[in-house]
Amino acid sequence: MVVSSTANDPGESLHATFGSRYVRSSLPRFKLPENSIPREAAYQIISDELMLDGNPRLNLASFVTTWMEPECDRLIMSAINKNYVDMDEYPVTTELQNRCVNMIAHLFNAPIGGKETAVGVGTVGSSEAIMLAGLAFKRKWQNKRKAEGKPYDKPNIVVGANLQVCWEKFARYFEVELKEVNLREGLYIMDPVNAVEMVDGNTICVVATFGSTLTGEFEDVKKINELLVEKNKETGWDTPIHVDAASGGFIAPFLYPELEWDFRLPLVKSINVSGHKYGLVYAGVGWVVWRNKDDLPEELIFHINYLGADQPTFTLNFSKGSSQIIAQYYQFIRLGFEGYKDIIVNCMDNAKSLRQGIEETGKFEVLSKDSGVPVVAFALKSTSEHTVFEISENMRRFGWIIPAYTMPPDAEHVAVLRVVIREDFCRSLAERLVSDLRKVLVDAEGVQADDGGSEKKAKYWRRVVDRKKTSGVC
Ligand SMILES: Cc1ncc(COP(=O)(O)O)c(C=O)c1O
């Protein structure tokens, strides 16, 4: 690549990028630089620095899509300059969003007729979807309490301690108490009986996590619904359920169509799902759908007309990109039910194969189940020699990014490694991962057997990482 001379630097002749002065000085970090630099140099310098990021395809910490078809990449690039909020200017994009909402609502068995429009909205991800769903529950509950002349200042949500951090954000930002149902060794999802026991008159909803971030397991939404129906009957309350199906929403309909977890259950009033997880779109799209219009208080919807026509909006942000919505629609029509099913079945098979390979090392107990989201979460059988944090660090030598974390209360003493199986994680990568894991274990044992010297061992396990929380797990 050749760096051309600039208006600011007319005397400079053409240089090869690495022969130019631009690669010789350090980059501005704090202040906007005084002068411009050639675009080729800016491109080269930034892309070189980005080489030091991890490889997204080997980032097994994340549920978020890291591969899409080139045709879809082209659609994404062609819409990169479209602001989604300009609905009057980009009516087709708005129409594609509405089609996606309808398809998702049907997939989740919303009680709508064939041609009726579903109630829902595209968001930046499940986090925004959850904020919107939570706000709708809070406002509905407050309106009801006001009408009954009862206090409405102490709303709470009942949720498992395995909750994703966005629920903690919702609680803190929108002043709702979280009543967390503790886990225990061997049970890493919310116990429905304990959950429903914790419900009181201030509970705005019970959250069922359908695809736990920690182990991929589905919570038993049907059981929660059953127990809550009884409790509502006894108490006169009408506590509803929200299903956080961030990852499970695009798994269960294809693999377990008979499993009742969605709008087939009467108390399920809203569901969120991440388009950018098993919806198979790059980061930046989520969805929330409501059972029907009455579950979304009208006063939360803003009507704007300064973009050309009346546009109802219910989102936290105003502007955002359009590409992800378009990409979601591409995936829906490109893959159809059949295509999604094939991909998810492959993911499950690869998860099973990885699970088997990990078990065969003899060193680990796999805590995730064969059903649920394709995740393999595994703990060391013995932690006397090394910890999962050390293993996670050492797997980085091979390029693998595998998070390690401790479980939430009351299972904090259990520490696990977790691998998320995505569409682009194929069998040969699973085999390679197990073989690298074996190398890490053998090296560690070699060091211990060598002279028993703790110094050598400490050198090998260069860093002991003190990660108490599940931060970085998305
Ligand atoms: C259960 C659950 N809920 C919510 C989220 C947040 O999703 P997003 O990254 O789409 O905002 C996640 C992310 O992993 C999740 O696993």
The ligand as a Tripos MOL2 file, in Angstrom:
@<TRIPOS>MOLECULE
LIG
   16    16     1     0     0
SMALL
NO_CHARGES

@<TRIPOS>ATOM
      1 C1        -30.4850  -15.1230   29.4940 C.3       1 LIG1
      2 C2        -29.9540  -13.8470   28.9000 C.ar      1 LIG1
      3 N1        -30.6760  -12.7280   28.9820 N.ar      1 LIG1
      4 C3        -30.2530  -11.5680   28.4450 C.ar      1 LIG1
      5 C4        -29.0440  -11.4850   27.8080 C.ar      1 LIG1
      6 C5        -28.6010  -10.1800   27.2230 C.3       1 LIG1
      7 O1        -28.6730  -10.2860   25.8550 O.3       1 LIG1
      8 P1        -28.1170   -9.2270   24.8070 P.3       1 LIG1
      9 O2        -26.6570   -9.4760   24.7250 O.co2     1 LIG1
     10 O3        -28.8430   -9.5960   23.5530 O.co2     1 LIG1
     11 O4        -28.4540   -7.8590   25.2920 O.co2     1 LIG1
     12 C6        -28.2440  -12.6290   27.7060 C.ar      1 LIG1
     13 C7        -26.9200  -12.5800   27.0410 C.2       1 LIG1
     14 O5        -26.2060  -13.5410   26.9980 O.2       1 LIG1
     15 C8        -28.7050  -13.8480   28.2480 C.ar      1 LIG1
     16 O6        -27.9920  -14.9830   28.1760 O.3       1 LIG1
@<TRIPOS>BOND
     1     1     2 1
     2     2     3 ar
     3     2    15 ar
     4     3     4 ar
     5     4     5 ar
     6     5     6 1
     7     5    12 ar
     8     6     7 1
     9     7     8 1
    10     8     9 2
    11     8    10 1
    12     8    11 1
    13    12    13 1
    14    12    15 ar
    15    13    14 2
    16    15    16 1
@<TRIPOS>SUBSTRUCTURE
     1 LIG1         1 GROUP 0 **** ****
